[in-house]
Amino acid sequence: MPTVLITGGTGMIGTALSRHLMQQGYDVIVLSRNPVETASVYRASSTQNSFRPSGNIYYAKWDTDKQMIDAQAMSQADYIVHLAGEGVATKRWTKKRKEEIKQSRTKTSEVLYHCLSTQPNKVRAVISASAIGWYGPDAGKVFTELDPSADDFLGQTCKAWEESIEKVKNLDKRLVRLRLGIALSNEGGALAEFKRPVRLGVAAILGSGEQMVSWVHIDDLCRAFIHAIETPEMEGVFNLVAPNVVANKKLTLGIAASMNGNFYIPFKVPSFLLKLIMGEMSVEVLKSTTVDSSKLQSTGFNFMYPTIDAALKHLIG
């Protein structure tokens, strides 16, 4: 089986993708600033996982400041999955934080391009993450891959992100960019935030609750990346969201019912309070974004969890 080199491989998505790849027999190389420490953390956590890998996982050093990737890792890679980037929702959006979010994506893309163009390699394709932050509020519209980027912070960040990796096509590498929706996983991310108030018996509906959320189950997300690796005809931009978007209110109440049955109290968190607590970042949780995934499905990809009910049944029970 081929070897897949992953940037951002220690995050929620990267960790899940590594497991999926290994289950299917791929060898995985995770890039890290401190590969020895990262490997020890993985070994400690993997003892708690029930999955049985048939592939191997390795850790290699990279240094974005020095534009360096371990030469042996580059020479072994058949595919690169580019996930690296600071978490968008982990800290308040100060001017400094916004620049960190943008630079963590564009700078790592530049490192990949530099090393691909200067180091011997056999890389066939680069599968790069992007995000549906590319799109603005839907205002009743369903977004497709042809729609332009929004003029807001995330829209322009995603545009710079995609443009920064576009250059690998000049090296005769197949490039796929997957615009990710809200990933639902038991390992953290958005679902953990939705669960937090439910544990206290409260279903916290954000704003009006009518805003549409374009989401994707973590297993479908990982399967789509592998599908992009294994489908030579795939090239360009694809929206990676479940085919059935859901209103914030339905999502929140669905999570509450899955966790607590009927023992919860619905509570609307006013928009002004979210803006006060979250600042500019509140725009994203209050924004309605309806995104179409039919282009991805036209390549032969089928979602295991096409509806939010199916996803929550699997994730929560």
Order of alpha helices (4+ residues) and beta strands (2+ residues): beta-alpha-beta-alpha-beta-beta-alpha-beta-alpha-beta-alpha-beta-beta-beta-alpha-beta-beta-beta-alpha-beta-beta-alpha-beta-alpha-alpha-alpha-alpha
